[in-house]
Amino acid sequence: MDRKNLLKVGRRNSLNISSRSLNASRNLAETSNYALENFGTSLPVAVIELIASAERKTECSVTLSKDGWAWFVCGRQLVIWKFSKSTSVSLAMTPSRKSIAVSSPKCHELTLPPSDLAHKSDLVAVFSSEPDSVPSCIAVSPEGTVRYWDSVAHENFFVEINADLQGQECDTLSEAMPLGCLVATTTASILLLTPRTTDGRPNIQCRNFKTPQGLLGSISRRMSSLIFGSISTHQSTETRLVKLLSQRKDRNTLEVQILCSQTLQYWQVGETERLLYQCDIDKWARDSLIAHVWSRSNAIHHLRVWVLDAQVHKSELVLLIAASNPNLNSQIQYALAALPLQTSSPPTGFDSFCVLKFATDMSERSDSSSLESPPPPQCRFVLVGSTAYLYSDKWILCVPSNEPLEEPDRLEVRAPNERFLGAGVFNQRPVFFSTRHGVLVLQPSSGGPNDSQSFIDESIMEHSHIMAETLDPAQIESTSSKLKMAFFNFCRKNVYETQTLLEDLFSSPTSKGQIDSLLDRMVVELSQKIIDDYPASDPRWTDSVPAGHESTFTTVSLLVLHQLEDKVKAHDLFLTFLRNMSIWGDLTAIGDRRGAKSSAFVLMEHAEKLRSALALRALHTPGSTLIDTAIRRVLQERAVEQTNDKLTQQDHFYRNILALGDFFPCFVDVVCETVASMGGSPSDKVKPISNAANFIVAMTNAARDYRARNIDLLEQCENSFETLPWIAAPGPRSVRSSIVRLLHLLVEEGVANADDAGLRSNLWSQAANLADILLDALKLYLDSCEENGSVFAQARQEVQSERSAILDLFLKGREFDRAALLAEKYVDFAALLTVCDETMNEDKLNVYIDKLGDSGFTEFACKWYMQRNQREKLLRLRRPEVSTFLENHPDILWVDQSENELYLEAARTLTNLASMEKDLYSRKRTLLSLAKLHLVTEEKLGPDPEVVQAEMEIVEAELALLMHQEQLPAMVLQAYDLDPNTMRVFTASELIEMYICDENVLANELDFKKALDLLNFLENPDERESRRLRIWAKAILRDAWTQFDMDNVLQSISGTIFFKIIEFALGTGEDLADLLPNPEEILQEPQLSELAGNDVFQFLLKAVYEHVNSLMEATR
């Protein structure tokens, strides 16, 4: 740390934030240098309710951890949630490039131990062993009751012990895993709480620090004066804990700083604890304040000094100090001091001390009623790089050090009842918790200070100087060298030189803004050089570096692990360079075999592969046979010539990061071959499969986590191109196919041969992790495709097919819970319905309908059940959406209407179905009968009988027509080869022809009368008249008119079918005027053409009409 620059302050913009401005834009507040923005997930409902219901005097507090966890304490209620949007630590403001609805994040609600004193979040620690696992929690009451939840998912399963504090009050808890958690009391006594697992059961151990006698506790004035020198009588000498800090020296050792109101203690904690030294902070603070503020005043006897907070930065302890001199004025002055941390000997004073150009007034404090001994000001700070962010419950003060400024920025919140309850550092950015807006992040505005440069690794800074000095001036003229030189100048903070080089490179309009532009090609090329650079300081590589290679000097370490870490830092710095120098937003795309790929996405993939390689190397321990064999095979496939026996296979493999994807198929090949060649018990195959899954999960998860944390960067540049992650790229030797193969191996060989339920569960968990990683990458690809584009349909089919195949592994293995989680996350409706169907869980199905109904789940479920002919399950849903869907499926709509007592609507639906039924007579008759039944029911219950009667007439008419078909003579059915059970529906015209056809040999007057009755069902008058004449003509032809006995005419005509029809009609009271045509009309019928010219027939026909007239007269 630059001690001089750390504490420089100057004039800055000040901004008061009203409640109106807080809602004005995404930036809740913005100055020329900083912007306060919403961050991460929305607040859990439980937290919102607690804030709203908390009484004015109820103490609420929040802690925001560096791992993305937040916990809120109000009374005895503790709420824990992940405020970062990804499952791992994330800076992403949005989890995907598609807009999503903001919903309340999942949270865990726990109950704190009983206490007569107020709980606070400083006495809670949340931690986890794995990034994506459910965390554990330790909470301590002020009286010393300790509760330990091994998993916060199980509220009622905790271990509770009581620390023997002998009346002391707990003040702070600091997580220091894996050693445990440190607890400090208000009088600076220290406890170490260590969670353990014994015989599968969690427990917690408590260990008290053995404090040297007389160093802590309430020190008397006499002893204080003897040890520390004279202390003003106007300030209490009672020890007050200010801060508890700890850093891991190694896996088993902690370095702990205990800052009290007057002293600093430096401890080393391992199997035992040892106090290294204690020094007098109060005296140094007083002397510095007097020298810097009150050097010209004699009224220093009543000087009040408070040490408020402290943070560790590299090898220094930065202190926040406040002081007031009530003899002069009521102002409180603030200062930052830097104290070197060293274990060899105690420091002799501050390395630097700076009074801030900022002060508050004692009268502004609500706790200043007792002026004799006022409590310390409520002000703390967080440190990001070399910038300090001071905050109280109402304001934030930004104190940067990278440029000389007179007055720091101040952001003040004046909205009623709004307060800042806590702050933290997340991904090198300060985050704050507001009671009104939740988690906020303070970002540098464009043109403002950038703290990222404070985190540039010193080794990279050093070697950027070396590279700049060793570059041949002639080489700098090349475009690639100019970009590299601009990058190095940026690392050295030579902004002017950087900008000059970039303007010279990209001044031409054609140098950017199009696919494969000069800008895109150069940036991607330099990124590739960074990740694939040769170790510059490793002498073994001297003879293996290709001729003409220009090193980027991104790694100077000798160990492979450190080389990868150097490349990660260098590449991150390169991305920072692109963003800060306004290059990132100008990036377009690079052409590849699939078309074009976003240049920003390519750079992100480079960073992902670095993280993936780093994860593999961390797991690559001596004896990792699977990895060693796979690396050897990768180098063989790449045809790497290992002529230099000084370099190992690992040296060659981990140097080439760009081709990291080659490792996955080779590794899975090795695993499959190893498992196939194993003898002995089948259960022996499980271990190598499980180990292999762990390696692949670690590698791919590292890549996904980076992508999730930085996905918002893609929005800052051209992002209209498809983004196919390297994990999801197709191909027979791709990462994607390798993961799928490993999934099948896990299930078909691992789970199948596991002889223990716990082991099988672990294998399924590994399979779920692998599936989640691959499906997440596929989803990102599909989301990037234009929905109306030519590629989208093919991409959707490809992704859906792969997703279904993966989820089918879990469904066939009856891992329904895991299948449901994946299916819900990646919106696979078929898998969700299969889970509900197989588990017969209608409640879960209704939950999915409520949650996913707007996404089309209900309609999909309806179609799914319809396709499987499971209509009864569909009808059991009883949802309005189902009724809407069924409108297009009337064959089951009427059932839904009937069950909902909509009898008239059901009858109409059935009538419509019957009118459309042409294939099966029996089905139409059933539909009409059901319609009539519903109408009868509606008539009894319904309020409108006239409407029901109108519908009933329609149904009765249709049934009457069907009755004529039902009464067809047997010989007609036989002649036409008809089965009454399977015959189709005939029209009225067809039935007329069947009744009067020649095949109906035994047809009588009844058959012809039925044919005449069927005329009423013909709507066309011309057809009706034509059919009527045809029926009478066919009736006439049934008898031999020319052979009648002319001496007995009446007897002859009375036996004809023609006369019997008329006689039957008269008997039933029908009007012959409408039924019987004129003789002249009959004679014109083509079928009677031969008889029409016969005098005998004409005589007999007229005789029939005369006889009928006489009968009608007699009837009158």
Long-range contacts (C-beta under 8 A, 24 or more apart in sequence): 1-313, 1-314, 1-315, 1-316, 1-338, 1-386, 2-386, 2-401, 3-316, 3-338, 3-351, 3-352, 4-352, 5-386, 5-401, 5-402, 6-318, 6-336, 6-338, 6-352, 6-354, 6-386, 6-401, 7-336, 7-337, 7-338, 7-352, 7-353, 7-354, 7-401, 8-354, 8-401, 8-403, 8-404, 8-405, 9-354, 9-356, 9-357, 9-358, 9-399, 9-405, 9-406, 9-407, 9-408, 10-357, 10-403, 10-404, 10-405, 10-406, 10-407, 10-408, 11-357, 11-405, 11-406, 11-407, 12-398, 12-405, 12-406, 12-407, 12-408, 12-409, 12-410, 13-409, 14-407, 14-409, 14-410, 14-412, 15-409, 15-410, 15-411, 15-412, 16-412, 16-414, 17-411, 17-412, 17-413, 17-414, 17-415, 18-414, 18-415, 19-414, 19-415, 19-416, 19-418, 19-436, 22-413, 22-415, 22-436, 22-437, 28-437, 28-440, 29-411, 30-445, 31-409, 31-411, 31-445, 31-448, 32-445, 32-447, 32-448, 33-398, 33-400, 33-409, 33-444, 33-445, 33-447, 33-448, 33-449, 34-398, 34-409, 34-411, 34-442, 34-443, 34-444, 34-445, 34-448, 35-442, 35-443, 35-444, 35-445, 36-396, 36-411, 36-432, 36-440, 36-441, 36-442, 36-443, 37-93, 37-440, 37-441, 37-442, 37-443, 38-437, 38-438, 38-439, 38-440, 38-441, 39-83, 39-93, 39-431, 39-439, 39-440, 39-441, 40-68, 40-83, 40-84, 40-85, 40-90, 40-93, 40-438, 40-439, 40-441, 41-81, 41-82, 41-83, 41-84, 41-85, 41-102, 41-105, 41-439, 42-102, 42-103, 42-104, 42-105, 42-438, 43-104, 43-438, 43-439, 44-79, 44-81, 44-104, 44-105, 44-106, 44-107, 45-104, 46-77, 46-79, 46-107, 46-109, 47-72, 47-79, 47-81, 47-107, 47-438, 50-74, 50-77, 50-79, 51-435, 59-118, 59-119, 59-120, 60-421, 60-435, 61-120, 61-121, 61-122, 61-421, 61-422, 62-121, 62-421, 62-422, 62-433, 63-121, 63-122, 63-124, 63-422, 63-424, 64-422, 64-423, 64-424, 64-426, 64-431, 64-432, 64-433, 64-439, 65-126, 65-424, 65-426, 66-424, 66-425, 66-426, 67-127, 67-128, 67-131, 68-426, 69-126, 69-135, 70-433, 70-439, 71-121, 71-124, 71-126, 71-137, 72-121, 72-421, 73-112, 73-119, 73-120, 73-121, 73-124, 75-119, 76-111, 76-112, 76-113, 76-114, 76-115, 76-119, 77-109, 77-110, 77-111, 77-112, 78-109, 78-110, 78-111, 78-112, 78-119, 78-124, 78-137, 78-139, 79-107, 79-108, 79-109, 79-110, 80-107, 80-108, 80-109, 80-110, 80-126, 80-135, 80-137, 80-152, 81-105, 81-106, 81-107, 81-108, 82-106, 83-431, 83-438, 83-439, 84-426, 85-708, 86-705, 86-708, 86-709, 87-131, 87-132, 87-708, 88-131, 88-132, 88-701, 88-705, 88-708, 88-709, 89-131, 89-426, 89-427, 89-705, 89-709, 90-427, 90-705, 90-708, 90-709, 91-426, 91-427, 91-429, 91-709, 91-710, 91-712, 92-708, 92-709, 92-710, 92-711, 92-712, 93-712, 94-711, 94-712, 94-715, 95-708, 95-711, 96-711, 96-779, 96-780, 96-783, 97-711, 97-714, 97-715, 97-719, 97-783, 97-784, 98-783, 108-152, 108-153, 108-155, 109-155, 110-137, 110-139, 110-149, 110-152, 110-155, 110-158, 111-155, 112-139, 112-141, 112-147, 113-139, 113-140, 113-141, 113-145, 113-146, 113-147, 113-160, 114-141, 114-145, 115-141, 115-142, 115-143, 115-145, 116-143, 117-141, 117-142, 117-143, 117-169, 118-142, 121-422, 122-171, 122-172, 122-173, 123-170, 123-171, 123-172, 123-173, 123-183, 124-173, 125-173, 125-174, 125-175, 125-181, 126-152, 126-175, 127-175, 127-177, 129-177, 131-701, 131-705, 132-701, 136-195, 138-173, 138-175, 138-181, 138-193, 138-195, 138-204, 139-173, 140-170, 140-173, 140-183, 140-193, 141-170, 142-169, 142-170, 142-171, 143-169, 143-170, 144-168, 144-170, 146-193, 146-204, 146-206, 148-193, 148-195, 148-202, 148-203, 148-204, 150-195, 150-197, 150-202, 159-202, 159-203, 159-204, 161-204, 161-206, 163-191, 163-206, 163-208, 164-208, 165-189, 171-241, 172-241, 172-243, 172-244, 174-244, 174-245, 174-246, 176-246, 176-248, 176-254, 176-256, 178-251, 179-252, 179-254, 179-269, 180-205, 182-244, 182-246, 182-254, 182-256, 182-269, 184-241, 184-244, 184-258, 185-241, 186-240, 186-241, 187-216, 187-217, 187-218, 187-239, 187-241, 188-216, 188-217, 188-239, 188-241, 188-258, 188-260, 188-265, 189-216, 189-217, 190-244, 190-256, 190-258, 190-267, 190-273, 192-269, 192-273, 209-267, 209-269, 209-273, 210-273, 211-275, 212-275, 215-265, 215-275, 215-278, 216-260, 216-265, 224-262, 228-262, 228-263, 228-280, 228-282, 228-283, 229-280, 229-283, 231-262, 231-282, 232-301, 232-302, 232-303, 234-301, 234-302, 234-303, 234-304, 235-304, 235-305, 235-373, 236-373, 237-262, 239-263, 240-376, 242-307, 242-308, 242-309, 242-310, 243-309, 243-310, 245-310, 245-311, 245-312, 245-317, 247-312, 255-341, 255-343, 257-310, 257-312, 257-317, 257-341, 259-307, 259-310, 259-317, 259-319, 260-307, 261-306, 261-307, 262-307, 264-317, 264-339, 266-341, 266-343, 266-346, 268-343, 276-343, 276-346, 277-345, 277-346, 278-346, 279-346, 279-347, 281-307, 281-319, 281-339, 282-307, 284-337, 284-349, 284-350, 285-319, 285-321, 285-323, 285-335, 285-337, 288-335, 288-337, 288-350, 288-353, 289-321, 289-323, 289-333, 289-335, 289-355, 292-335, 292-353, 292-354, 292-355, 293-323, 293-333, 293-355, 294-325, 294-328, 297-325, 297-328, 299-325, 299-327, 299-328, 300-325, 301-327, 302-326, 302-327, 304-374, 306-376, 306-377, 308-376, 308-377, 308-379, 308-380, 308-381, 309-379, 309-380, 309-381, 311-381, 311-382, 311-383, 311-388, 312-341, 313-383, 313-385, 313-386, 315-340, 315-341, 315-342, 316-340, 316-341, 316-351, 317-341, 318-383, 318-388, 320-379, 320-380, 320-381, 320-388, 320-390, 322-376, 322-377, 322-379, 324-362, 326-362, 326-371, 330-361, 330-362, 330-363, 331-359, 331-360, 331-361, 331-362, 332-359, 332-360, 332-361, 332-362, 332-377, 333-359, 334-358, 334-359, 334-360, 334-379, 334-390, 336-388, 336-399, 356-390, 356-397, 356-399, 356-408, 357-406, 357-407, 357-408, 358-390, 358-397, 358-407, 358-408, 358-410, 380-423, 382-423, 382-424, 382-425, 382-430, 383-425, 384-425, 384-428, 384-429, 384-430, 384-451, 384-454, 385-428, 385-451, 385-452, 385-453, 385-454, 385-455, 386-451, 386-454, 387-449, 387-451, 387-454, 389-423, 389-430, 389-442, 391-420, 391-423, 391-432, 392-420, 393-419, 393-420, 393-421, 394-419, 394-420, 396-420, 396-432, 396-442, 398-442, 400-449, 400-451, 402-449, 402-450, 402-453, 402-454, 403-449, 411-442, 427-709, 428-452, 428-455, 450-576, 450-580, 452-576, 452-580, 453-493, 453-576, 456-491, 456-569, 456-573, 457-566, 457-569, 457-573, 459-556, 459-557, 459-566, 460-491, 460-554, 460-566, 460-569, 460-570, 460-573, 461-491, 461-492, 463-536, 463-553, 463-554, 463-556, 464-488, 464-491, 464-492, 464-553, 465-492, 466-553, 467-551, 467-552, 467-553, 468-492, 475-550, 479-505, 479-518, 479-522, 480-522, 480-525, 480-526, 480-550, 481-550, 483-522, 483-523, 483-526, 484-526, 484-550, 484-552, 486-577, 486-581, 487-526, 487-574, 487-577, 490-577, 490-580, 490-581, 491-573, 491-577, 498-581, 499-581, 502-581, 502-583, 506-583, 506-586, 512-586, 512-587, 512-588, 513-586, 513-588, 514-588, 515-588, 515-589, 515-590, 515-591, 515-596, 516-589, 516-590, 516-591, 517-588, 519-583, 519-586, 519-587, 519-588, 520-587, 520-588, 520-589, 520-590, 520-599, 521-590, 523-578, 523-583, 523-587, 523-599, 523-603, 524-590, 524-599, 524-602, 524-603, 526-552, 526-574, 527-571, 527-574, 527-602, 527-603, 527-606, 528-606, 528-658, 530-554, 530-567, 530-570, 530-571, 530-574, 530-606, 531-567, 531-571, 531-606, 531-609, 531-610, 531-657, 531-658, 532-655, 532-656, 532-657, 532-658, 533-567, 533-655, 534-655, 535-563, 535-655, 540-644, 540-646, 540-647, 540-651, 541-647, 541-651, 543-644, 544-643, 544-644, 544-647, 560-617, 560-650, 560-651, 560-654, 561-614, 561-617, 561-618, 563-654, 563-655, 564-610, 564-613, 564-614, 564-617, 564-654, 565-614, 567-610, 567-657, 568-607, 568-610, 568-611, 568-614, 571-606, 571-607, 571-610, 572-607, 575-603, 575-607, 575-713, 578-603, 579-713, 579-716, 584-713, 584-716, 584-717, 585-716, 585-717, 586-717, 587-717, 587-718, 588-717, 588-718, 589-718, 589-721, 594-722, 594-724, 595-721, 595-722, 596-721, 597-721, 597-722, 597-723, 597-724, 598-714, 598-717, 598-718, 598-719, 598-721, 598-723, 599-717, 599-718, 600-713, 600-714, 600-716, 600-717, 600-718, 600-719, 601-714, 601-721, 601-723, 604-706, 604-707, 604-710, 604-713, 604-714, 605-725, 605-726, 606-657, 606-658, 607-706, 607-710, 608-702, 608-703, 608-704, 608-706, 608-707, 608-725, 608-726, 609-657, 609-658, 609-660, 609-661, 609-703, 609-726, 610-657, 611-702, 611-703, 611-705, 611-706, 612-660, 612-699, 612-700, 612-702, 612-703, 613-654, 613-657, 613-660, 613-699, 614-702, 615-698, 615-699, 615-701, 615-702, 616-663, 616-695, 616-698, 616-699, 617-654, 618-698, 619-694, 619-695, 619-698, 620-650, 626-667, 626-670, 626-671, 626-674, 626-688, 626-691, 626-692, 626-695, 627-667, 627-695, 629-670, 630-663, 630-666, 630-667, 630-669, 630-670, 631-663, 631-666, 633-666, 633-669, 633-670, 634-662, 634-663, 634-666, 637-662, 637-666, 638-662, 661-726, 661-729, 661-734, 661-735, 662-733, 664-696, 664-734, 664-735, 664-738, 664-739, 665-733, 665-734, 665-735, 665-737, 665-738, 667-692, 667-695, 667-696, 667-738, 668-692, 668-738, 668-741, 668-742, 668-745, 671-742, 671-745, 672-741, 672-745, 675-745, 675-749, 682-752, 682-753, 683-753, 683-754, 683-755, 685-749, 685-750, 685-753, 686-750, 686-753, 686-754, 686-759, 686-763, 689-745, 689-746, 689-749, 689-750, 689-763, 690-750, 690-759, 690-762, 690-763, 690-766, 692-742, 692-745, 693-742, 693-746, 693-750, 693-763, 693-766, 693-767, 693-769, 693-770, 694-766, 696-738, 696-739, 696-742, 696-770, 697-766, 697-769, 697-770, 697-773, 700-727, 700-735, 700-739, 700-770, 700-773, 700-774, 701-769, 701-773, 703-727, 704-773, 704-776, 704-777, 707-780, 719-784, 720-786, 721-784, 722-781, 722-784, 722-785, 722-791, 722-795, 723-780, 723-781, 723-784, 724-781, 724-784, 725-777, 725-780, 725-781, 727-773, 727-774, 727-777, 728-774, 728-777, 728-778, 728-780, 728-781, 730-798, 736-774, 736-777, 736-802, 739-770, 739-773, 739-774, 740-774, 740-802, 740-805, 740-806, 742-770, 743-767, 743-770, 743-771, 743-806, 743-809, 744-809, 746-770, 747-809, 747-813, 751-813, 764-810, 764-813, 764-815, 764-818, 765-818, 767-809, 767-810, 767-818, 768-810, 768-815, 768-818, 768-821, 768-822, 771-806, 771-807, 771-809, 771-810, 771-822, 772-822, 772-825, 774-802, 774-806, 775-803, 775-806, 775-822, 775-825, 775-826, 776-826, 778-802, 778-803, 779-826, 800-828, 803-828, 804-828, 804-830, 804-831, 807-831, 811-835, 811-838, 814-838, 820-844, 824-848, 824-851, 824-852, 827-852, 827-855, 829-856, 829-857, 829-860, 829-861, 829-864, 830-860, 830-864, 832-857, 833-860, 833-861, 833-864, 833-865, 837-870, 837-873, 842-876, 845-877, 846-877, 849-877, 849-879, 849-881, 853-881, 858-882, 858-885, 859-885, 862-886, 862-889, 871-895, 875-899, 894-930, 894-934, 898-934, 901-941, 903-934, 903-935, 903-937, 903-938, 903-941, 903-942, 904-934, 904-935, 904-938, 904-942, 904-947, 904-948, 904-951, 906-931, 906-934, 907-931, 907-932, 907-934, 907-935, 907-938, 907-951, 907-955, 908-951, 910-934, 911-951, 911-954, 911-955, 911-958, 914-958, 915-958, 917-985, 918-984, 918-985, 919-984, 919-985, 920-982, 920-983, 920-984, 920-985, 921-962, 921-965, 921-966, 921-980, 921-983, 921-984, 921-985, 921-986, 922-980, 922-981, 922-982, 924-958, 924-962, 924-985, 925-959, 925-962, 925-966, 928-955, 928-958, 928-959, 928-962, 929-959, 931-955, 932-956, 932-959, 957-1017, 961-988, 961-991, 961-1014, 961-1017, 964-988, 964-991, 964-995, 964-1010, 964-1013, 964-1014, 965-991, 967-1010, 968-994, 968-995, 969-995, 969-1000, 969-1002, 969-1003, 969-1007, 971-999, 971-1000, 971-1001, 971-1002, 972-997, 972-999, 972-1000, 975-999, 975-1000, 988-1014, 988-1015, 988-1017, 988-1018, 989-1018, 989-1023, 989-1027, 992-1027, 992-1030, 992-1031, 996-1030, 996-1031, 996-1034, 996-1035, 1003-1038, 1003-1057, 1004-1057, 1004-1060, 1005-1057, 1005-1060, 1005-1061, 1005-1063, 1005-1064, 1006-1064, 1008-1034, 1008-1035, 1008-1057, 1008-1061, 1009-1061, 1009-1064, 1009-1065, 1012-1061, 1012-1075, 1028-1075, 1028-1077, 1029-1077, 1029-1081, 1029-1082, 1029-1085, 1030-1085, 1030-1087, 1032-1058, 1032-1061, 1032-1076, 1032-1077, 1032-1082, 1032-1085, 1033-1082, 1033-1085, 1033-1087, 1033-1088, 1034-1087, 1035-1061, 1036-1082, 1036-1088, 1036-1091, 1036-1101, 1037-1087, 1037-1088, 1041-1091, 1041-1094, 1041-1096, 1041-1097, 1041-1100, 1041-1101, 1042-1091, 1042-1094, 1042-1096, 1042-1097, 1044-1096, 1044-1100, 1046-1096, 1049-1100, 1049-1103, 1050-1103, 1050-1107, 1052-1100, 1053-1100, 1053-1103, 1053-1104, 1053-1107, 1056-1104, 1058-1104, 1059-1104, 1059-1107, 1059-1108, 1062-1104, 1062-1108, 1063-1111, 1066-1108, 1066-1111, 1066-1112, 1066-1115, 1072-1108, 1072-1112, 1076-1108, 1079-1105
